[in-house]
């Protein structure tokens, strides 16, 4: 099985449409169809069920999609890290959810910068649930994750710190002046349904709350009186004037960890992790 064949198959399996997959790969449709037919003959299995109306994955196709994604991610990571190893001054990509871990991030970058032979650190600001894929496919070398919200499956981690959570409310709301609040009180505010974040697959859970993808969008909607959220207290620092952060007594604690692929052998990654845990 060739890498090219895997790329072609994954594109079709994700698009479930030969025309769309061909456009995504920037090739004509006939050679794409021939490649998939040849791959099925080589493996001796049917990967795709085709009708005039739709394309669906077989059970064997679903397995190859999962395995193929992992292989392509590993290949992309190997290419990037090999190129990185040839650079005179190494570079690291640190993935961080936009708007989170601000104080820790600033301290970490300042402390690491003073290390002998420190690599250049490029920040990759991402949205919810993107960290894991960025690490696995080599687009990022290390990431800051927040448990229990982010998955660390297949990653190595070190715990950095644990904190409480706060409710973010419009500053004009009657509950905004409270010194503390409970989860049931926040979720019971009829005019401020809880915001909904996309899951790992990109779809949103059911509910009346606003669909959000980043903190800028979220804070704007809260200020307009459309939604609210319970989140780590560090995300509630330096809020805009029309918002207030109220500690939530019974919200579960949030643990920030630094995560990296278990196969990473970069000295710069090890140095950054050491500095982070020291902080």
N, C-alpha and C positions, 0 to 999 in steps of 0.2 A: 504494500500500500504506500502510495506517494503522498507527500505533504500537500501537493497541489490537489490531489483527489479529495483529501480530507477537507481542504478549504472549500472546494466546490460543494461537497456534500453538506457541510455545516451551513453554508449560505442557503441552500435549498431547504434544509431542515428547519432553519429559523424563519425563512420567508414563506415556506409552504406554497411557493409559486415559482415556476421555472423562469418566467419572464422577469420578475422582480429580482430573482437571484442573479440572473445574467447581467442585468443593469448594475447591480451592486458590485459584481466582480469585473464589470467593464469588458465583458466578452459577449460573443454571439450565443444565442440559445442552443443551436444544434450541437456544437462541440460540448456544451455543458450536459445535454441529454445523453450524448454518447459516453461521456466520462462516467456518469452515474450508472448507466447500463453496464459498462465494463467493470465497474467496482462491484456491482451486484453479482456479476458472473464470477469474479475472482473470489469473492467471499462465499459464494454459493447460497446466498440468502436474499430475500426481498427486503429492501430498506424503505421503500416508499410505495404506497398504494396510490395509483393515479387513475382519475376519472376525468371526464370532459369538464367537470365543474370544480374539482378540488384535488389537492395533494395532501395525503396524511402519512404520518410516520407509522411504521410497523413497530412491534416490540423490539425487534433487532435494530431498527433504525434509531429508536430512542436511546438504546445502549450506545450505539456508535456516536450519536450526537453528544452524549455526555463525555465519552472517552475522547472524542475528537476535539471538543472544546479544551479539555485539559491538555492534550498534546499540542495544540496550536498555541495555547498560552505559554507552555513550557518552551516552545521553539522561539516565540517572540521574546521571552525573558532571556533566553540564552543569547540571542542575537544582540540584544541591548547591552547585556552585562559583558559580553565579549568585547564589544566596541568601547564600553566604558573602561575596561581594563587597560586599553591601549592609550588612554589619555594621560598626559603628564600629571595633571592635577585631577584627582577623582571628583565625581559629582554624585550627589545623592538626591533622590526625589522623595520628599516627605509628604504623604497624603494626609490632609486634615479636612474635616468637615467644616465648611464655611461658617465662620462666626463662633466657633467653639475653641476651648482651651487657649484663649487669648493670652492670659498672663503666663501660663506654663510655657506656651510656645515661645514667647518673647525671651523668657529666662533660659529656656533650652538652647535656643539659637545663639544667644549671647555667650553662654557658658561653653558651648561646643566650638564656637569660633576661636576661642583662646587655646584650644587643644593643638599640640604640635602635629603638623601635617593634616590639619582639618580639611575635609572635602568641602567643596561648594555645595550648599544645600538649596535645592530648588523646591519651592512650595507648590503643591498641587492641591488647590482648593476643590473639593468635590461635594457631591450631594449624598444624602442618606443611602446607605447600603452599597456604595460604590467601592469602598476601601478594599474589600476582599478580592474583587476582580482585578483591581489595579495592581495589587501585590502579586497575584497569581500570574498575570500575563506580563509582568515585568515593567509596567508603566510607572510603578512606584517601588522603592526599595524598603520603605518603612512607613508606618502609619500610626496615628493616634486614634484609638477606638474607645467607645464608651459602652460599658456593660451595664444593664442587660440589653441595650438597644442594638448594638452591632454584633455581628457574628464573628467569632475568632476561629471557626472550623478550619482545620488544616494550616493554622498559623502558629508560630511560637510567640509568646507574649511575656512581658514583665509588668507587674502592677506598679503604677506610679502614685495614685492617690484616690481616696474615696470622699465623696461630698454628698450633701443633701440636695433637695430639689426645691424649686420655687414655682409659684404660679405667676405668669405674666398677664397682667390685667391693664385695661385702660386706666390711666391715673385718675380719671373722673368717676370711676366705678365705686360704689359704696364699700366694697370689700378691699379696695386698694389701700386703705388706711390702716388695715389690721396689722398687728405685729406677727401673727401667724394664722394659718388656716388649715383645714383638713381636705383630703381628696374629695370626699362626698360633697362638700360645700362647693368646690370648684366645678365638679361635673354636674351639679344641680342648677347652675346658672342658666336659665332658659334662653336668654338673649345672646349667650356666648358659648355655643357648643364647642366641644374640644376639636382642635385642629387635627386633620388626618394626614399622615405621612405615607409615602409610597412604600410598599413592601419590597423585598429583594427582587421580585419579578417585575416591579414597576407599577403594579396595580394598587389601587387605594382600597382600604377596608370600607365597608358600608358605614354610613352615619351621616348626620346632618352638618357636621363641622366642615370648615373650608379645607380644600385640598391644597397642601403647601409642599414646596420642594426645597426652600432655603429660608434662612432666618430673616433676610431682608423682606421677602414677601410676607412671611409670618407676622413680623412686627408691624408692618403696614396694615394688615388685616385686623390685628388686635387693636391698634390705635383707632381704626374706623368702627370698632365695636361689632365686628363680625365673628370673632372666634377667640379662643384662649388656649393656653398650653401649660403643661407642667413639665419643667425641664431642669437640668443641672444648674445649681446656683451660680456657677462661674459664667454661664451664658447670660445671666441677668445683670452682670456688671456693666457700667457705662451705658445704661439704657437711654433712649431718647426721652425727652421730658414728658411726653404724653403717655408713657408707660410706667408701670410700677411692678416690682418683684416682691411677692409675699411668700415667706417660707412656708412650706407645706409639711406639717408635723408628721403625718403618717405615710408620706411617699417613700418608696424604697430608695436606698442610697444608690448612687451612680459611681462606678469605678472606672477611672481612666487608665488604659493600658497602652503600652507601646508594642506594636506587633510587626512581625517580619516573616518572610517565607522561611521555612525550616531548612531549606537547602542553600540559603544565602551564605557565602563565604567571604563577603567583602569586609575588609578590616575597618573601613569607614563606618559601616553599619554597626559593628561591634562597639566602636568608640562612641557613636551617638547613643546607643542603648546604655552604655556605662555612664555617660554624662546624665542621661535622663533619670536613671535610677538613683544616682547620687543626689540629684535635685530633690 
